[in-house]
């Protein structure tokens, strides 16, 4: 299986559809792109997902979340990750490897999405708080993908 297909499959297994990420991108960029459509968002997201370093970050983050759920790590680190401790920061650092492929616009959008937790990000974040599912890395990965995609669109506008 190709890496992109695997990453998309793993996202779906965790309840995240490509269209969910496109919705976030659309909301981020609509104000700045007069002819923006969700189809354009999807085309640009697939270009972000075509980068190996992005795929590695997605797969690694989701593997860490899953390992936490399965008790693979020592209890102390599992507790920190499962609680999504605000000072942990490793989840954001991994997500920034996705953001950095698309520049400073992606970086500022990521910070914004991480703060407001709209759409699927909020849903995933809440699920992690109210279930045995660990979503510490997943919510940041989603935000990074939407932010990187919005940045690609912004750069095409200029």
N, C-alpha and C positions, 0 to 999 in steps of 0.2 A: 504494500500500500504506500502510495506517495505520502510524503510528510504533510503536505497541505490537507489532503483528505483525512489523514490521521488526526490532525489538530482540529479540524472541523467536526469530525466524529466525536472526539473527546469533549469538545465544547457542548455538543448536543447531548451527550451522556450526562453532562452536568446541568442541563436545562437551558442552555444558551444557544440561540439560533443566530445565524448570520444576520437575519432581518432585525433582530434586537439591537445588534451593534450598529447597523445602518440607521436605525431610528435615532439612536444617540448622536451619531454623526450628523444626520439631517438637522436635528434640533440645534446642535452646536454651530452649524455653518450656514443655515438658511438666511439669517440676518445679513450675511456678507456675500451671498451668492444668489443673485436674482433668478437664475434659471435652474437652480438645483432641483434634482429629483432623487428619489430613493434609489432608482436604478443607477444613477451616477455614483451615489454613495456605495452601492454594492460593487460596482466596477472598480472603484478606487480601493475599497477594502480588500478585494481579491488581489490587487497589486501589492498591498501591504503584506498580505498573507503569502505572497510568492517569495518572500525573503527568508532564507534559511535561518538567520539569526532570530527573526521574529518567531518562527515556528519552534525553534529550540526553547525560547523563553516561555512560550505558551505551554509546551509539553512539560517542561521542568516545573513550572509553577503548579500546574494541575497535579503532577506526580507528588509534589510536596504536600499539597492539600490532602490527597488520597492517602499518603503514607501516615499523615497525622490521624486520619480517621481509623486507620488500621492498627495504630499503636506501634508503628515501626520505630519511631524515635524514642529517646529517653523521655520519661514522664515530664521532666522539667521543661524541656524545649517544646514538647507537644502542647503542654498547657499554655505556654506563651503564644504559640502559633494559633491554637484553637481559640484563645481569648481575643485574638487580633489586637494585641496590646499596641496602643498608639506609638509607643517608643520603639517597637520592634523594627520597623522600617525596611526590613529585608524584602518584604513583599513589594513595596513601592520601588525599591532599588532594582529588583528584577524587571518590573514593569517598565521602568525607565529605559531599559535596554531596547524595548520596542519603540518607545517614544523618540529616543535619540536618532533613530534612522530617518526621521522626518523633520527634524529641526525644532526651532524655538517656539513656533506656533503650537506644535504638538505638546511641548513641555507645559506651556501655560494652560492649554485646554485640559491636560491631564490633572493638573492641580485643582482646577475648577471642578471637574467631574468627581475627583476624589473627595472633595469637600461636600458637594451637594448630593451626590449619590442618587442621581435620577434614573428613571427607567429600570432596565434590567440590573443595573449596578445595585440599586437600592433593594431590589427583590432578592438578589443573590446575597447581599450583605445581611439582610434580615433573616434569610434562611439559615445562614451560618450562626446567627445568634440564638435561634429558636429550634435547633435540631442538632442531631449528632453529626451533621455534615460540616466539614471544614471548608470554608470559602475564602480564607484569608488571602490567598494569592489570586483566586479567580476574579474577584471584583476589580482588582487593580489591573489585571490582564485585559478585561473588558474595556475599562476606561482608557487604557493605553492604546488599544486597537482603534477605538472610536476617535481618539485624539490624533493619532497618526494619520488616520484616514481624512479627518477634517483638515489637517495640515496639507496633505496632498492636494485637496480640493482648493484650499486657499492659494497655494502656490500657482495653480493653473489659472486663477482669476486675474493675477497681475501680469 
